[in-house]
């Protein structure tokens, strides 16, 4: 149910509110990630990089619990096919140029980071 509402909402936000040209689809990954954490934004060929980055930031900030990972793909990559997305990450992406980590983003669900770090430290300390 959420996917049917969220995907058009994100698409409308990018196209209508932010006026980003060339956005083809927005797909939220559901298996194992509860729909909201991974967002794929599909773009037409030839969209300027500045527009791609604007769309990625726009998708990541529309809703606080959505978009922990936002990934841009070109229109020849099916965003509903994880193998196609992984292929594009492996063969088309250059992490030094194509990855941005937004500072001060909420951690979301998962173990408390301070707690996890303390447990790692404790488990490696000889007793």
Sine and cosine of phi, psi and omega as CSV:
sin_phi,cos_phi,sin_psi,cos_psi,sin_omega,cos_omega
0.00,0.00,-0.69,0.72,-0.06,-1.00
-0.90,0.44,-0.65,0.76,-0.06,-1.00
-0.86,0.50,-0.65,0.76,-0.01,-1.00
-0.88,0.47,-0.52,0.85,0.01,-1.00
-1.00,0.00,-0.66,0.75,-0.12,-0.99
-0.94,0.34,-0.70,0.71,-0.07,-1.00
-0.86,0.51,-0.75,0.66,0.06,-1.00
-0.90,0.43,-0.54,0.84,0.02,-1.00
-0.90,0.44,-0.73,0.69,0.02,-1.00
-0.91,0.42,-0.67,0.74,0.01,-1.00
-0.88,0.47,-0.71,0.70,0.03,-1.00
-0.89,0.45,-0.64,0.77,0.03,-1.00
-0.87,0.49,-0.72,0.69,-0.04,-1.00
-0.94,0.35,-0.72,0.69,-0.06,-1.00
-0.97,0.23,-0.75,0.67,-0.16,-0.99
-1.00,0.00,-0.75,0.66,-0.05,-1.00
-0.96,0.27,-0.74,0.67,-0.04,-1.00
-1.00,-0.03,-0.13,0.99,0.02,-1.00
0.81,0.59,0.69,0.73,0.03,-1.00
-1.00,0.04,0.85,-0.53,-0.02,-1.00
-1.00,0.05,0.57,-0.82,0.10,-0.99
1.00,-0.05,-0.02,1.00,0.07,-1.00
-0.97,0.24,0.84,-0.54,-0.03,-1.00
-1.00,-0.06,-0.74,0.67,-0.07,-1.00
-0.52,-0.86,0.38,-0.92,0.21,-0.98
-0.81,-0.59,0.81,-0.59,-0.02,-1.00
-0.82,-0.58,0.80,-0.60,0.07,-1.00
-0.99,-0.15,0.79,-0.61,-0.04,-1.00
-0.98,0.22,0.80,-0.60,-0.07,-1.00
-0.97,-0.24,-0.71,0.71,-0.08,-1.00
-0.85,0.52,0.81,-0.59,0.07,-1.00
0.92,0.39,-0.06,1.00,-0.04,-1.00
-0.81,-0.58,0.17,0.99,0.10,-0.99
0.84,0.54,0.60,0.80,0.18,-0.98
0.94,0.33,-0.67,0.74,-0.23,-0.97
-1.00,-0.02,-0.34,0.94,-0.19,-0.98
-0.99,0.15,-0.50,0.87,-0.05,-1.00
-0.86,-0.51,0.84,-0.55,-0.02,-1.00
-0.85,-0.53,0.76,-0.65,0.10,-0.99
-0.96,-0.30,0.75,-0.66,0.06,-1.00
-0.89,-0.45,0.86,-0.50,-0.03,-1.00
-0.99,-0.12,0.72,-0.70,-0.06,-1.00
-0.87,-0.50,0.48,-0.88,0.14,-0.99
-0.94,0.34,0.40,-0.92,0.08,-1.00
-0.91,0.42,0.60,-0.80,0.08,-1.00
1.00,0.03,0.05,1.00,0.04,-1.00
-0.94,0.35,0.77,-0.64,0.01,-1.00
-0.86,0.50,0.55,-0.84,0.00,-1.00
-0.84,0.54,-0.55,0.83,0.01,-1.00
-0.90,0.44,-0.58,0.81,0.03,-1.00
-0.95,0.31,-0.59,0.81,0.05,-1.00
-0.88,0.47,-0.74,0.68,0.00,-1.00
-0.90,0.43,-0.63,0.78,0.06,-1.00
-0.87,0.49,-0.66,0.75,0.00,-1.00
-0.92,0.38,-0.66,0.75,0.01,-1.00
-0.89,0.46,-0.70,0.71,0.04,-1.00
-0.92,0.40,-0.63,0.78,0.02,-1.00
-0.89,0.45,-0.65,0.76,0.03,-1.00
-0.94,0.35,-0.61,0.79,-0.04,-1.00
-0.94,0.33,-0.38,0.93,-0.10,-1.00
-0.93,-0.37,0.00,1.00,-0.01,-1.00
-0.89,0.45,-0.68,0.73,-0.06,-1.00
-0.65,-0.76,0.77,-0.63,-0.16,-0.99
-0.85,0.52,-0.57,0.82,-0.06,-1.00
-1.00,-0.04,0.18,0.98,0.00,-1.00
-0.87,-0.50,0.51,-0.86,0.16,-0.99
0.99,0.11,0.63,0.77,0.12,-0.99
-0.88,0.48,-0.62,0.78,0.12,-0.99
-0.82,-0.57,0.80,-0.60,0.05,-1.00
-0.82,-0.57,0.84,-0.54,-0.13,-0.99
-0.84,-0.54,0.78,-0.63,0.05,-1.00
-1.00,-0.02,0.68,-0.73,0.10,-0.99
-0.74,-0.68,0.45,-0.89,0.04,-1.00
-0.99,0.12,0.19,-0.98,-0.14,-0.99
-0.94,0.34,-0.20,0.98,0.07,-1.00
-1.00,0.04,0.00,1.00,0.05,-1.00
-0.96,-0.28,0.80,-0.60,0.03,-1.00
-0.98,0.17,0.94,-0.35,-0.05,-1.00
-0.93,0.37,-0.19,0.98,0.06,-1.00
-1.00,0.00,-0.03,1.00,0.00,-1.00
-0.93,-0.35,0.98,-0.19,-0.04,-1.00
-0.84,0.54,-0.55,0.83,0.03,-1.00
-0.90,0.44,-0.64,0.77,0.04,-1.00
-0.91,0.41,-0.65,0.76,0.02,-1.00
-0.91,0.42,-0.71,0.71,0.02,-1.00
-0.89,0.46,-0.61,0.79,0.06,-1.00
-0.86,0.50,-0.72,0.69,-0.03,-1.00
-0.91,0.41,-0.58,0.81,0.07,-1.00
-0.91,0.41,-0.63,0.77,-0.04,-1.00
-0.96,0.29,-0.62,0.78,-0.15,-0.99
-0.95,-0.30,-0.28,0.96,-0.05,-1.00
-0.90,-0.43,-0.36,0.93,-0.08,-1.00
-1.00,-0.05,0.58,-0.81,0.13,-0.99
-0.87,-0.49,0.98,-0.20,-0.14,-0.99
-0.80,0.60,-0.55,0.83,-0.02,-1.00
-0.90,0.43,-0.51,0.86,-0.01,-1.00
-0.98,-0.22,-0.42,0.91,-0.22,-0.98
-0.95,-0.32,0.08,1.00,0.00,-1.00
-0.88,-0.48,0.74,-0.67,0.09,-1.00
-0.79,-0.61,0.78,-0.63,0.05,-1.00
-0.96,-0.28,0.90,-0.44,-0.02,-1.00
-0.98,0.22,0.84,-0.55,0.01,-1.00
-0.96,0.28,0.42,-0.91,0.12,-0.99
0.91,0.42,0.46,0.89,0.03,-1.00
-1.00,0.09,0.62,-0.78,0.03,-1.00
-0.87,0.50,0.60,-0.80,-0.05,-1.00
-0.95,0.30,-0.47,0.88,-0.04,-1.00
0.97,0.23,-0.35,-0.94,0.00,-1.00
-0.93,0.37,0.44,-0.90,0.05,-1.00
0.74,-0.67,0.06,-1.00,-0.01,-1.00
-0.92,0.40,0.51,-0.86,0.09,-1.00
-0.87,0.49,0.78,-0.63,-0.08,-1.00
-0.89,0.45,-0.64,0.76,0.02,-1.00
-0.90,0.43,-0.66,0.75,0.02,-1.00
-0.90,0.44,-0.70,0.72,0.00,-1.00
-0.90,0.44,-0.66,0.75,0.02,-1.00
-0.90,0.43,-0.65,0.76,0.01,-1.00
-0.90,0.43,-0.66,0.75,0.01,-1.00
-0.92,0.40,-0.60,0.80,0.06,-1.00
-0.89,0.45,-0.69,0.73,-0.01,-1.00
-0.90,0.43,-0.69,0.72,-0.03,-1.00
-0.91,0.41,-0.61,0.79,-0.06,-1.00
-0.95,0.31,-0.39,0.92,-0.02,-1.00
-0.99,-0.11,-0.10,1.00,0.00,-1.00
-0.99,0.11,0.82,-0.58,0.04,-1.00
-0.90,0.44,0.56,-0.83,0.00,-1.00
-0.93,-0.37,0.00,0.00,0.00,0.00
